[in-house]
Amino acid sequence: MEYNDSPSMEQKRYVASVCPEYRSRVVALSESIAEEEQMISCDGCIHWNNGRCVIFDEVLTGIDQT
């Protein structure tokens, strides 16, 4: 995927569900919120900066090859 392409919501949800580095911003800020109570997506990850993540493409490519 080229940098200019925006990942779809489906891609961000699936990548987040299998990403070894996924960490929820909400859970990181509040220990009283269970991770299962929220929708998992790259948008909610502490590593998702300005719509980009260093390993997003790598994880997405790994998914495509399985």
C-alpha positions in Angstrom: 0.0 0.0 0.0 1.3 3.4 -0.9 1.6 6.1 1.7 -1.1 8.2 0.1 -3.7 5.4 0.2 -5.8 5.5 3.3 -6.5 2.1 4.9 -10.2 1.1 5.2 -11.9 0.8 8.5 -12.1 -3.0 7.9 -8.3 -3.1 7.3 -7.6 -1.1 10.5 -9.9 -3.3 12.6 -8.4 -6.6 11.2 -4.8 -5.4 11.5 -5.4 -4.2 15.1 -6.9 -7.6 16.0 -3.7 -9.5 14.9 -1.1 -6.9 15.6 1.5 -7.9 18.2 2.1 -4.2 19.1 -1.5 -3.1 19.5 -2.2 -1.2 22.7 -5.4 0.6 23.3 -5.2 4.3 24.2 -8.3 4.0 26.4 -6.9 1.0 28.3 -3.5 2.7 28.6 -5.2 5.7 30.3 -7.6 3.8 32.5 -7.0 0.4 34.1 -10.7 0.2 35.0 -11.8 -0.3 31.4 -11.6 -3.8 30.0 -10.1 -4.1 26.5 -13.1 -6.2 25.4 -15.5 -3.4 26.1 -14.3 -1.3 23.1 -14.0 -1.8 19.4 -10.5 -2.7 18.4 -9.1 -0.7 15.6 -5.8 1.0 14.7 -7.5 4.3 15.3 -7.6 3.5 19.0 -4.0 2.3 19.2 -1.2 4.3 21.0 1.0 3.7 18.0 -1.4 5.2 15.4 0.1 8.6 14.8 -1.6 11.0 12.3 -3.2 8.0 10.5 0.0 6.1 10.1 1.8 3.3 12.0 5.4 2.1 11.5 4.3 -1.6 11.2 0.8 -1.3 9.7 1.9 -2.2 6.2 4.1 -5.0 7.5 1.2 -6.5 9.5 -1.2 -6.0 6.6 1.2 -7.6 4.1 1.6 -10.6 6.5 -2.1 -11.1 6.6 -2.4 -11.1 2.8 0.2 -13.8 2.6 -1.6 -16.3 4.8 
